[in-house]
Amino acid sequence: MATSDTATGASSVPRRTRMSPQQRRRQLLDFGEELATEQPLENVTIEAVAERAGVSRALIFHYFESKQDFHLALVQEWAEQMQARTLPPPDLDDPVAMLTASMSAYIDYVAENGDQFIAVLRGSLSADPAMRNVAESTRADLTRRILHHAPALGIEATAAVQAAVRGWTAFVEDVMIRWITDPQLTREQVLALLVGSLPALAGAASLVD
């Protein structure tokens, strides 16, 4: 029996998969990340995300209050990804080996996301207080990790040491930005600089009365 044109046409139309709110939000962020690999994040528009996702602009505003809110959600995700990737391997107990593994992962992550790293820390996005809060939270997390392992190096986490470690995180960011924009050092040299500078700085700070 022949199939009617109407039936054929109906069966050929793909059914749209119904997503949960969490799935839809995840999809929109994934498309935003894709677009951010092709252009600066500040140039990623809600219209572009809607077009890539095949949804209306109004739907995106159901999940994000504004373009800035969407950008902030992406930056928060990147910060979480970086924190997860830079966790030291659980099988390491030597603090220097842990620091080396974490900084190696940090360098690789920043190298993969250099433009966005610079935009958040030094570019137009850095003017947004909410973006600065994400950056500050990331620095604070790194500082806490380091201070947690300071006793294993024979260093007491005094106020001076805490200040030195916090300053070291800013030093790390500056070194990475310079390396991305003007790579005069090799990756191995950058790693040695970051890993070697922390114990020396913390050690000097521990001598402060």
Rosetta silent file (secondary structure, phi, psi, omega in degrees, C-alpha in Angstrom):
SEQUENCE: MATSDTATGASSVPRRTRMSPQQRRRQLLDFGEELATEQPLENVTIEAVAERAGVSRALIFHYFESKQDFHLALVQEWAEQMQARTLPPPDLDDPVAMLTASMSAYIDYVAENGDQFIAVLRGSLSADPAMRNVAESTRADLTRRILHHAPALGIEATAAVQAAVRGWTAFVEDVMIRWITDPQLTREQVLALLVGSLPALAGAASLVD
SCORE:     score description
SCORE:     0.000 S_00000001
   1 L     0.000  130.475 -176.409    0.000    0.000    0.000 S_00000001
   2 L   -71.912  145.342  177.387    1.463    3.355   -1.014 S_00000001
   3 L   -88.542  133.339 -177.695    2.244    5.902    1.656 S_00000001
   4 L   -69.437  156.927  178.692    0.535    9.240    1.153 S_00000001
   5 H   -60.230  -37.459 -178.219    2.572   12.406    0.603 S_00000001
   6 H   -64.112  -43.881 -179.501    1.101   13.834    3.765 S_00000001
   7 H   -65.813  -40.457  179.831    2.189   10.874    5.835 S_00000001
   8 H   -62.390  -43.786 -179.314    5.620   10.874    4.222 S_00000001
   9 H   -63.113  -40.031 -178.853    6.058   14.571    4.892 S_00000001
  10 H   -66.600  -38.800 -176.271    5.003   14.211    8.489 S_00000001
  11 H   -74.809  -20.729 -177.416    7.338   11.333    9.135 S_00000001
  12 H   -84.771  -10.361 -179.544   10.300   13.136    7.571 S_00000001
  13 L   -82.812  120.111 -178.457   10.099   16.101    9.939 S_00000001
  14 L   -67.162  138.286  178.532   12.532   15.536   12.839 S_00000001
  15 L   -80.715  135.610  179.147   10.959   15.747   16.232 S_00000001
  16 L   -77.284  126.063 -179.975   12.447   18.331   18.548 S_00000001
  17 L   -72.377  129.938 -179.827   13.756   16.714   21.686 S_00000001
  18 L   -81.313  127.234 -177.952   12.216   18.174   24.782 S_00000001
  19 L  -106.646  150.198  171.510   14.893   19.264   27.220 S_00000001
  20 L   -74.112  161.814  177.676   14.756   19.825   30.926 S_00000001
  21 H   -55.573  -38.291  179.225   15.623   23.349   32.096 S_00000001
  22 H   -66.255  -41.405  179.139   19.038   22.087   33.233 S_00000001
  23 H   -65.412  -42.439 -179.463   19.705   20.436   29.864 S_00000001
  24 H   -65.193  -43.521  178.836   18.644   23.540   27.931 S_00000001
  25 H   -61.328  -41.988  178.344   20.802   25.801   30.059 S_00000001
  26 H   -61.630  -41.266  179.797   23.723   23.426   29.581 S_00000001
  27 H   -63.521  -43.968 -179.257   23.166   23.455   25.819 S_00000001
  28 H   -63.703  -40.885  177.934   23.106   27.250   25.661 S_00000001
  29 H   -65.818  -37.751  178.209   26.335   27.487   27.647 S_00000001
  30 H   -62.325  -42.235  177.676   27.962   24.898   25.382 S_00000001
  31 H   -67.131  -36.454  176.675   27.066   26.961   22.329 S_00000001
  32 H   -62.658  -40.496  177.504   28.362   30.060   24.081 S_00000001
  33 H   -63.731  -40.480  177.266   31.676   28.310   24.707 S_00000001
  34 H   -58.972  -47.926 -178.636   31.871   27.335   21.040 S_00000001
  35 H   -64.657  -33.989 -178.706   31.321   30.920   19.960 S_00000001
  36 H   -71.781  -16.491  174.009   33.884   32.160   22.481 S_00000001
  37 L   -81.773  -13.302 -176.797   36.542   30.014   20.815 S_00000001
  38 L  -101.727  -15.820 -175.661   35.869   31.850   17.545 S_00000001
  39 L  -160.913  164.617  177.102   35.832   35.428   18.837 S_00000001
  40 L   -58.253  145.281 -177.269   36.369   37.444   22.024 S_00000001
  41 H   -57.754  -38.602 -177.979   33.775   36.662   24.677 S_00000001
  42 H   -62.924  -17.692  178.416   32.586   40.268   24.817 S_00000001
  43 H   -92.210   -4.494  178.522   31.563   39.921   21.146 S_00000001
  44 L   -77.496  115.773 -175.996   29.420   36.831   21.765 S_00000001
  45 L  -100.854  160.458  175.566   25.837   38.049   21.494 S_00000001
  46 H   -63.311  -36.644  179.610   22.567   36.540   22.647 S_00000001
  47 H   -62.453  -40.928 -179.636   21.396   36.637   19.028 S_00000001
  48 H   -66.630  -40.642  177.864   24.371   34.525   17.913 S_00000001
  49 H   -64.759  -43.430  179.558   23.771   31.971   20.650 S_00000001
  50 H   -61.409  -42.009  179.625   20.062   31.801   19.792 S_00000001
  51 H   -64.074  -43.578 -178.913   20.842   31.270   16.117 S_00000001
  52 H   -68.185  -35.114 -179.213   23.314   28.495   16.819 S_00000001
  53 H   -81.405  -14.766 -178.260   20.952   26.807   19.280 S_00000001
  54 L    71.510   34.368  179.707   17.984   27.179   16.947 S_00000001
  55 L  -128.770  173.656  179.599   15.880   28.888   19.594 S_00000001
  56 L   -81.207  156.510  176.179   14.377   32.296   20.108 S_00000001
  57 H   -61.120  -37.325 -178.900   16.204   35.157   21.756 S_00000001
  58 H   -63.067  -33.876  179.835   13.402   35.321   24.316 S_00000001
  59 H   -63.462  -40.023 -179.819   14.072   31.729   25.372 S_00000001
  60 H   -63.095  -38.018  179.170   17.652   32.563   26.302 S_00000001
  61 H   -70.919   -9.834  172.596   16.445   35.400   28.491 S_00000001
  62 H   -72.587  -26.668 -177.526   14.344   32.830   30.325 S_00000001
  63 H  -104.031  -25.459 -177.843   17.636   31.330   31.580 S_00000001
  64 L  -135.028  134.482 -174.118   19.899   34.394   31.712 S_00000001
  65 L   -67.889  -31.226 -175.070   18.892   37.904   32.699 S_00000001
  66 L  -159.906  175.134  174.821   21.171   39.652   30.209 S_00000001
  67 H   -61.729  -39.990  179.243   24.154   39.233   27.932 S_00000001
  68 H   -62.547  -38.391  179.019   26.362   40.141   30.866 S_00000001
  69 H   -66.102  -38.308  177.081   24.704   37.449   32.969 S_00000001
  70 H   -65.379  -45.494  178.133   25.340   34.901   30.208 S_00000001
  71 H   -61.169  -41.708 -179.871   28.984   35.938   29.941 S_00000001
  72 H   -62.209  -40.604  178.740   29.350   35.734   33.725 S_00000001
  73 H   -62.387  -38.864  177.590   27.961   32.188   33.736 S_00000001
  74 H   -65.658  -44.220 -179.230   30.543   31.189   31.134 S_00000001
  75 H   -64.593  -39.063  177.094   33.396   32.761   33.088 S_00000001
  76 H   -61.762  -39.673  177.709   32.253   31.032   36.275 S_00000001
  77 H   -64.723  -42.487  179.489   32.300   27.732   34.422 S_00000001
  78 H   -62.679  -39.978  178.986   35.804   28.385   33.108 S_00000001
  79 H   -63.698  -41.329  179.000   36.974   29.192   36.633 S_00000001
  80 H   -66.292  -39.661  178.153   35.474   25.952   37.932 S_00000001
  81 H   -63.141  -42.429 -179.587   37.061   23.990   35.094 S_00000001
  82 H   -65.607  -41.899  179.077   40.449   25.508   35.835 S_00000001
  83 H   -62.682  -39.877  179.875   40.147   24.771   39.539 S_00000001
  84 H   -68.196  -41.945 -177.890   39.214   21.165   38.801 S_00000001
  85 H   -70.564  -26.091 -176.482   42.014   20.663   36.299 S_00000001
  86 L   -95.924    6.153  173.368   44.659   22.145   38.569 S_00000001
  87 L   -62.890  133.452  179.493   43.880   19.972   41.573 S_00000001
  88 L   -66.550  146.725  177.998   47.073   18.066   42.419 S_00000001
  89 L   -56.380  138.260 -176.268   46.950   14.308   41.767 S_00000001
  90 L   -66.654  -17.162 -177.830   45.778   12.460   44.892 S_00000001
  91 L   -86.020   -0.649  178.940   48.731   10.051   44.757 S_00000001
  92 L   -96.272  137.577  175.086   51.257   12.853   45.366 S_00000001
  93 L  -124.095   -8.549  176.275   52.278   13.791   48.878 S_00000001
  94 L   -82.148  122.951 -175.082   55.384   15.885   48.189 S_00000001
  95 H   -62.185  -34.267  178.834   54.298   19.561   48.185 S_00000001
  96 H   -69.316  -40.281  176.706   56.786   20.584   45.493 S_00000001
  97 H   -64.470  -38.547  177.744   55.630   17.756   43.223 S_00000001
  98 H   -64.011  -44.080  178.854   52.030   18.780   43.892 S_00000001
  99 H   -62.527  -42.338 -179.794   52.812   22.396   43.046 S_00000001
 100 H   -62.331  -44.393  179.704   54.589   21.341   39.849 S_00000001
 101 H   -64.383  -42.906 -179.224   51.642   19.195   38.729 S_00000001
 102 H   -65.963  -44.417 -179.531   49.129   21.950   39.498 S_00000001
 103 H   -68.737  -32.697  176.154   51.131   24.664   37.749 S_00000001
 104 H   -63.086  -45.327  177.931   51.701   22.427   34.740 S_00000001
 105 H   -66.161  -36.128  178.679   47.944   21.928   34.404 S_00000001
 106 H   -62.919  -46.983  179.787   47.398   25.653   34.977 S_00000001
 107 H   -59.995  -44.203 -179.108   49.781   26.594   32.169 S_00000001
 108 H   -64.538  -41.092 -179.664   48.093   24.168   29.786 S_00000001
 109 H   -65.053  -45.090  179.985   44.619   25.434   30.644 S_00000001
 110 H   -64.865  -38.630  178.853   45.597   29.070   30.177 S_00000001
 111 H   -61.575  -34.983  179.948   47.350   28.252   26.898 S_00000001
 112 H   -76.137  -23.781 -174.520   44.132   26.690   25.616 S_00000001
 113 L  -129.484   39.379 -172.827   42.008   29.653   26.723 S_00000001
 114 H   -58.963  -45.820 -176.906   44.449   32.537   26.441 S_00000001
 115 H   -62.180  -42.876 -178.997   42.174   35.141   24.877 S_00000001
 116 H   -70.904  -35.369  176.973   39.455   34.641   27.459 S_00000001
 117 H   -58.926  -46.424 -179.880   42.004   34.568   30.289 S_00000001
 118 H   -68.138  -40.236 -177.872   43.302   37.965   29.223 S_00000001
 119 H   -61.491  -40.617 -177.888   39.812   39.373   28.655 S_00000001
 120 H   -72.219  -38.399 -174.491   38.692   38.525   32.167 S_00000001
 121 H   -89.265  -33.754 -173.939   41.849   39.772   33.894 S_00000001
 122 L  -130.597  -15.831 -174.930   42.934   42.723   31.762 S_00000001
 123 L   -86.505 -161.107 -176.567   40.398   43.266   28.982 S_00000001
 124 H   -64.033  -30.580 -179.273   37.005   44.929   28.821 S_00000001
 125 H   -66.875  -23.405 -176.970   35.386   42.208   30.914 S_00000001
 126 H   -68.394  -13.506  179.205   37.652   43.079   33.844 S_00000001
 127 H   -78.544  -14.003 -178.825   35.679   46.288   34.378 S_00000001
 128 L   -81.760  121.372 -179.670   32.636   44.275   35.472 S_00000001
 129 H   -56.266  -36.808  179.924   32.571   43.904   39.281 S_00000001
 130 H   -66.038  -37.289  176.920   30.972   40.461   38.994 S_00000001
 131 H   -66.789  -40.449  178.859   33.782   39.315   36.700 S_00000001
 132 H   -63.752  -34.516  178.603   36.358   40.676   39.136 S_00000001
 133 H   -64.642  -38.694  178.441   34.664   38.714   41.906 S_00000001
 134 H   -64.747  -45.231  178.904   35.094   35.478   39.934 S_00000001
 135 H   -61.597  -41.819 -179.578   38.770   36.241   39.369 S_00000001
 136 H   -66.019  -39.447  178.548   39.220   37.100   43.042 S_00000001
 137 H   -63.884  -38.130  178.509   37.500   33.901   44.121 S_00000001
 138 H   -65.762  -42.704  177.148   39.827   31.883   41.884 S_00000001
 139 H   -62.187  -42.763 -178.584   42.887   33.564   43.392 S_00000001
 140 H   -63.655  -38.028  178.714   41.576   32.954   46.895 S_00000001
 141 H   -64.322  -44.216  179.002   41.046   29.272   46.133 S_00000001
 142 H   -63.470  -40.955  179.081   44.611   28.910   44.851 S_00000001
 143 H   -61.814  -44.187 -179.947   45.945   30.751   47.907 S_00000001
 144 H   -62.541  -40.875  179.072   44.039   28.463   50.280 S_00000001
 145 H   -59.482  -46.439 -176.610   45.378   25.363   48.558 S_00000001
 146 H   -66.021  -45.614 -178.786   48.954   26.557   48.873 S_00000001
 147 H   -64.525  -29.557  178.247   48.654   27.644   52.499 S_00000001
 148 H   -62.166  -33.314 -177.404   47.121   24.278   53.354 S_00000001
 149 H   -98.971    0.132 -178.364   50.369   22.587   52.304 S_00000001
 150 H   -57.278  -41.721 -179.516   52.746   25.229   53.683 S_00000001
 151 H   -58.832  -30.376  179.413   53.488   23.293   56.912 S_00000001
 152 H   -66.197  -19.701  176.683   54.813   20.367   54.837 S_00000001
 153 H   -95.174    4.913 -178.239   57.503   22.762   53.594 S_00000001
 154 L    77.210   23.620 -177.437   58.337   23.805   57.127 S_00000001
 155 L  -116.623  126.176  176.818   56.629   27.165   56.638 S_00000001
 156 L   -83.450  137.329 -177.421   54.116   28.572   59.088 S_00000001
 157 L   -79.633   67.493  177.826   51.188   30.372   57.462 S_00000001
 158 L   -73.376  174.204  178.367   51.807   33.698   59.170 S_00000001
 159 H   -60.673  -37.916  179.769   50.208   36.937   58.034 S_00000001
 160 H   -67.541  -40.652  178.609   53.359   37.765   56.083 S_00000001
 161 H   -66.735  -41.834  177.792   53.372   34.379   54.352 S_00000001
 162 H   -60.223  -42.724  178.538   49.688   34.698   53.503 S_00000001
 163 H   -64.330  -39.050 -179.808   50.326   38.122   51.977 S_00000001
 164 H   -66.728  -43.044  179.581   53.276   36.751   50.003 S_00000001
 165 H   -65.396  -40.544  178.207   51.316   33.811   48.630 S_00000001
 166 H   -63.295  -39.627  176.921   48.437   36.103   47.684 S_00000001
 167 H   -67.457  -32.588  179.047   50.886   38.368   45.866 S_00000001
 168 H   -63.342  -35.339  178.925   52.383   35.347   44.138 S_00000001
 169 H   -63.026  -36.776  176.287   49.013   34.552   42.534 S_00000001
 170 H   -68.243  -37.776  176.001   49.037   38.010   40.928 S_00000001
 171 H   -60.700  -43.218  179.066   52.601   37.368   39.788 S_00000001
 172 H   -59.579  -46.124 -179.551   51.479   34.096   38.192 S_00000001
 173 H   -61.332  -42.796 -179.333   48.719   35.849   36.272 S_00000001
 174 H   -65.465  -42.497  177.983   51.097   38.537   35.011 S_00000001
 175 H   -60.998  -42.429 -178.217   53.679   35.979   33.888 S_00000001
 176 H   -67.002  -40.610  179.195   50.994   34.012   32.036 S_00000001
 177 H   -64.043  -42.892  178.170   49.597   37.083   30.290 S_00000001
 178 H   -64.530  -38.296 -179.676   53.071   38.126   29.171 S_00000001
 179 H   -66.870  -38.242  179.536   53.801   34.585   27.990 S_00000001
 180 H   -68.121  -44.101 -174.418   50.572   34.448   25.951 S_00000001
 181 H   -83.859  -25.790 -178.286   51.067   37.846   24.343 S_00000001
 182 L  -149.065   76.854 -171.374   54.854   37.702   23.927 S_00000001
 183 L   -73.145   76.976  177.912   56.139   34.124   24.386 S_00000001
 184 L   -83.839  -19.864  178.205   59.845   34.725   24.913 S_00000001
 185 L  -102.386  152.244  173.777   60.066   31.860   27.417 S_00000001
 186 L   -78.437  167.157  176.902   59.419   28.202   26.730 S_00000001
 187 H   -59.672  -41.825 -178.483   56.676   26.359   28.576 S_00000001
 188 H   -64.305  -36.653  178.519   59.306   24.576   30.653 S_00000001
 189 H   -68.518  -39.900  178.003   60.916   27.894   31.615 S_00000001
 190 H   -63.395  -44.308  179.535   57.561   29.342   32.646 S_00000001
 191 H   -60.687  -45.066  179.827   56.833   26.272   34.746 S_00000001
 192 H   -62.890  -38.506  179.946   60.230   26.478   36.448 S_00000001
 193 H   -65.097  -45.676 -178.012   59.719   30.191   37.134 S_00000001
 194 H   -67.895  -44.478 -177.879   56.301   29.704   38.719 S_00000001
 195 H   -70.236  -41.190 -177.414   57.261   26.660   40.764 S_00000001
 196 H   -72.253  -29.544 -175.288   60.620   28.012   41.902 S_00000001
 197 H   -74.460  -31.527 -175.736   59.389   31.448   42.886 S_00000001
 198 H   -65.808  -53.440  179.099   56.744   30.340   45.376 S_00000001
 199 H   -59.725  -36.951  179.977   58.951   28.515   47.928 S_00000001
 200 H   -65.479  -43.110 -179.470   61.544   31.289   47.699 S_00000001
 201 H   -69.102  -45.196 -179.948   58.940   34.003   48.301 S_00000001
 202 H   -65.487  -37.790  177.905   57.136   32.128   51.059 S_00000001
 203 H   -63.269  -42.173  177.755   60.450   31.283   52.687 S_00000001
 204 H   -64.746  -40.431 -179.230   61.510   34.930   52.706 S_00000001
 205 H   -66.974  -29.776 -179.275   58.127   35.971   54.113 S_00000001
 206 L   -68.729  -16.205  179.117   58.440   33.426   56.910 S_00000001
 207 L   -86.400   -8.821 -179.983   61.475   35.339   58.207 S_00000001
 208 L   -75.158  127.776 -179.666   59.436   38.505   58.696 S_00000001
 209 L   -72.555    0.000    0.000   58.778   39.125   62.399 S_00000001
